[in-house]
Amino acid sequence: MTPNLQVSLGRLQLRNPVMVAAGTFGYGVEYRDLVDLSQLGAIVTKSLTLTPRMGNPPPRVAETPAGMLNAIGLQNDGVDAFVVETLPRLRAYETPIIASVAGESVEEYVRVAAKLSRAEGVAALELNLSCPNQAHGGMEFGVSPELTAQVVAAVRQATPLPLIAKLTPNVGDIVPVAQAAVEAGAEVLCLINTVLGVAVDVRERRFRLATKVGGLSGPAIKPIAQYHLWRVHQALPEVPLVGVGGISSAEDALEYILLGAHAVQIGTANYVQPTLTLEVIEGIQRYLVDHGIDSLEAIRGVVQ
Ligand SMILES: Cc1cc2nc3c(=O)[nH]c(=O)nc-3n(C[C@H](O)[C@H](O)[C@H](O)COP(=O)(O)O)c2cc1C
């Protein structure tokens, strides 16, 4: 018996629950010689903005115990270059392409989403709600239920595509933000983005990142991500969830599924092992076979 790894994220069908996380796998095509992209559940692009961005000045990455701190600052070629140059190459694979949308204003999110919706080959949009909001002094959109609702509702009007809201963990209580995103039209929630942090260089007596503050990712954040995912699953049991944070093995991915995730994303671990996604898919399959389970539904959310 081959277990069925297919999952539905609302209107989005995936052949398996394992995707690459935004910003950690380029646009996807960069990895085509290393990873058979047609095996992935989905490819999530790095976040796209209205115009090209150089990102933050270096140093913008620092190693930390069990993780890394980054302040890339949304470096990307801009949505137009993505649509014209990259998307046609990604369309060659049968893997759903989820375009990550970023913006510094509600209007920017809407304009990026509208351009992506007119392009051929985008399966869904993932809203990166960890972007700094220029109108609110650079605060992340996703820390406020109201701002989250504004962005999601405005993009909902601008696209017929399935909409995923990617939440930030940098909040006291994530549940009201999750509820606001769903009420405003998000069909799927993805959590979490990176956790705010700093790192200090004692020899130089300065911050390790030029921006001082960065986002922590990797194994260090897995318990935080799983905590938020579990709470959101309890509050909104009908909403498909995508778990992301610190996954570096099939076991890590299965933990998320047991806590209620429909699918997972792998980020930082791609830098250590670019083919990890494929190993995780195989490992999930093996677990199901070994335990005589025929689909993921049978184990999803059983740990409450
Ligand atoms: C270098 C780097 C760049 C990232 N860029 C983005 C991005 O463009 N958009 C986004 O939504 N998340 C971005 N993230 C966050 C990841 O998608 C993911 O949510 C986070 O790293 C937690 O997963 P992990 O522990 O598996 O890396 C980035 C993370 C890293 C490490």
The ligand as a Gaussian input file, in Angstrom:
#p B3LYP/6-31G(d) Opt

LIG

0 1
 C       17.439000      34.184000       4.643000
 C       15.967000      34.162000       4.855000
 C       15.130000      34.884000       3.987000
 C       13.743000      34.880000       4.176000
 N       12.953000      35.572000       3.313000
 C       11.595000      35.543000       3.459000
 C       10.748000      36.189000       2.528000
 O       11.192000      36.772000       1.524000
 N        9.411000      36.160000       2.777000
 C        8.851000      35.495000       3.841000
 O        7.636000      35.478000       3.993000
 N        9.656000      34.841000       4.715000
 C       10.991000      34.844000       4.544000
 N       11.788000      34.156000       5.425000
 C       11.169000      33.384000       6.526000
 C       10.986000      31.908000       6.158000
 O       10.164000      31.729000       5.050000
 C       10.431000      31.101000       7.356000
 O        9.155000      31.599000       7.690000
 C       11.318000      31.191000       8.595000
 O       12.695000      31.194000       8.234000
 C       11.076000      30.033000       9.577000
 O       11.336000      28.790000       8.969000
 P       12.752000      27.998000       9.129000
 O       13.057000      27.946000      10.580000
 O       12.499000      26.654000       8.498000
 O       13.746000      28.794000       8.365000
 C       13.174000      34.145000       5.251000
 C       14.010000      33.419000       6.105000
 C       15.385000      33.412000       5.923000
 C       16.247000      32.608000       6.846000

